[in-house]
Amino acid sequence: MSPSNVVEIRDLAFAYGSHQIFKSVNLDIPKGKVIGIMGASGCGKTTLMQLIGAQLRPSRGTVKVLGEDIHSLDRDALYRLRRKMGMQFQQGGLFTDLSVFENIAFQMREKTDLPEDMINDLVLMKLNAVGLRGAAQLMPSECSGGMARRVGLARALALDPDLIMYDEPFAGLDPISCNVVGKLIRRLNDALGVTSIVVSYDAQESLRCIDYVYFLADGVVVAQGSTEDVKNSDDPFVKQFIKGLPDGPVPFHYPQDTYAADLELKA
């Protein structure tokens, strides 16, 4: 594994039963960069993050994270490696019965032996970084969608990880919240020297904060490139995805028999 990469994926294959998600995926996540993973809904973006975190096991291929083949590790080694990874979940994933402060403090108490006064200072520091120090005592139900995403980001940063993964960080947010979250991802990545993976179908917002992007479709990487390369690309898939065109390589209809054939079967 190249020392310049935090994640290396080679010949990755995965299926849910007979439904093939990945046929052969190859990609690199360089250290210190914000990398986008894009594709239409159902292409396997979230599944890819679950494979990187070893929540799922591939049917073929390797996933190396920070130099370790993550699917060959035993339980203790896997947990140690996961402590170097942060995750912002698509729907926030906050503990609904804990305050914003307690949500951030939870893993510090579970995974470290830090004294309470230090945990207090660290939690407030993380919340201040995402602009929510004043919301420390709110409950998740009292937070807007954009605030919940920022709390999730603060929690992902709680243990100072080397790698942070964002699952659809812009989904369901208003334009102002999208812009705030996007700028936070970029600013915190650069300020903390971490590496970030942004999984999204929101091309416009994602391209504002990422360095490089991989497009997934039909179980493989169909296109890739820097932000500028993607914006100026003539690739049919990239153009359709970036511009939101209804016609192109990404079909509207799920694979099916002809309409006439279905009608004949019913008859």
N, C-alpha and C positions, 0 to 999 in steps of 0.2 A: 504493500500500500504506500502511495506517495505521501510523504510527510506534509505536503501542502494541502491534502484533502482531509476533511473531517469524516466524510462518508464516501464510500465507494461501493457501487452496486454493479454486479457483473452477471449477465445471463440469467436474470431473475425471472422465474416462472411461478405462477400461483393461480389456483382455481378454487372456487366454492362449489364443491361437488363436480358436476359436469360443466359448470359455467366458468369458462376460462377468462380470468381477469388480465393476467400478464403472460405473454408468450416468451419474450426475451427482452428484458429491460436492462440497459446499461447507462449509468450516469455517475457523475462526480459532484460532490458538494465541497468546494474549496474553502479553506479556513478564512474566516473574517468577512465572507461575502453573504449577501442576501440573495438566495436562489428561489426562483418561482417554479412551482409545479402546476401546470394548467391543463385543462381539458374539459370536455363536456361532462355533465352530470353522469355518474355511473361508470366513468372510465377507470376508476381505481385510485384516485388521488389520496383519499383517506386511508384506503387499504395499504398504500405504499408507506405511509407514516407508521401504520401498525406493524408493518414488516421491519421498518427501521428500529422501532422500539421493542421488537421481539414479542409483541402480543400475538402475532401470527407467524407461522413458519412457512417458508417457501417450499414448493415441490421440487425446485431446482435452482441452482445459482447461489451466490454469496452476497451477504450484506455486511460490510466492514464499517464499524463506527469507532473512531478514535483509535484505529489500528487493530481492533478486535473483531474477529468473526463472531458477531453477536449471537448467532443461532447455535454456536458450539459451546457457549459458556454454561457453566453450572449455575444454580440458583443464586448463590452468594455473589459470584462474579458478575452475573447479570444485574443484580440489584445495585452493586457498586457502580457499574457503568451507567445505569439509569439515573443515578444521582447527578451525573454530569449532563443530563438532558432535561430541558424544560419544555412544557407543553401548554399551549393555549387552546382550549377546546372550542369547538364550533359554537356551542350554546352557552359558553361560559364555564359550565361544570362546577359552579361554586356550591359549597355546602350551604343549603338554604337555612339551616338553623343556627349558623354561626355568623357573626358580624363580619364586615369587610376586614377588620383588623385580625380577627381570629382565623379567617380563611388563609391569610398570608402567614400567620404565626404557626399554623397547624403543623406543617412539615418541618419547620425549624425545631419544634418541640419533639417531633417524632424521630427525626433523623440526626439531631445534634445534641450535644450536652451543654449548649450555651446557657448562661444564666438569664433569668427573666428580664433584667434591665437591659442586657445587650439585645435580646430578641425584640424588646419594645423599640429600641433605637433603630434596629435593622428594618423592622416592619414599616415604621414611619418613613425611613429612607426610601424604601421600595415604592411606597404609596406616593411620596413626594415626586419621585421620578416620573410617575404617570399622571401627576396633577390631581391626586385624590387624597392627600393627607387629611384634608378637612372632612372627608367622608368615612374616616376610619371606623366610626361607631354605627354607621348605617347597616341595615340588614340587606341582603341581596334583593329582597322584594321591593326595597325602597330605591334601588338603583335603576337608571335607564339602561337600555340595551348597550349604548356606547360606554357607559360607566362600567357595566358588568364586564365588557371586553377588556377594559383597562385594568380592572381588578384582576382578571384572569392573566393579563400580561405581567402585573406585579407579582402574582403568585408563581408564574413561570420563571421569574427572575430570582425567586426567594433564596435559592441555594447557589446562586452564581454559577449557572451551568455553562458548559462550553458550546452546547448546541441547543437552540430553541426552535420548536416546530409550531407553526400557526395553522390551525385547521379552519379555513374559510373565515379569516378575521374580519372581512367586510360584509358578510352576509347579513341582510336585514337591517343595516344601519343607514341613517340619513346621510346626505352628502357631507355635512360638517363633521359628523362622527367618523365617517370613512377617512376623511382627510387627516383628522387628528390621529387616528389609529395608525394610518400609513406613515405619517411623519414620526410617530413614536417608535415604530418598528425600525425605521432607518436610523434615527438618532441614537437609540439605545444600542443597536447593533454596533455602530461605529464607536460610541463612547465606551462601551464595555469590552470591545474586542471579541465579541462572540460570533458565532456563525448561525444564520437563520435560514429556515426553509418555510416558505409561504405557499400554502396550498390554496388555490382559489380558482374560481371561474370568472371573477371580476377582472377582466384584462385591464381596463382603464385605470383602476385604482392600483392594481398590483404593479403595473409598469412604472409607476411613479416612485416606487421605493426599492425595486429589486435591481440586481446587477446582471443577472443571467436567468434564462428561463428554458425549461423543458416542457414540450407539449406531448401529452399522452393520448393515444387513440389506438384502438384495435390491438391492445396488449403490448404495444411497443412505443418507443420514443419516435414520433413522426417528424418532429422538428425541434430545433434548439438554436439558441443564439443570445447575444447580448441584447440589452433593451433597445438600443438603436438599430441593431440588425433586424430585430423582430418588427419594429415599427415600419421599417422600409422594405420588408420582405415581400416577394412576389409569390411565395409558396401558397397554393390554394387553401390549404388547411389553416395556415397562420392568418391569411387575409380574412377568411370566413370567421374565424374565432375573434380576432381583434376588432373587426368591424361589425360583428353580430349579424352577418348576412344569413338569410333563411336558406339559401341554396348553396351547396358546396359539398365537400367530402364528408361532412358530418350530416347524416340523414336525420330527418324529422321523425320518420316512422321506425319503430322497433322491428327487427327482422320478422317477416311473416309470409304466409302464402298469399297468393293473389286474392283479391276481394271476391272475385267470381268463384274461386274454389271454395272459400269459406261459405258462401251462400249456397253452393251446391251440397255441401256437407249437411247444412241445416235442413235443406229440402229433403 
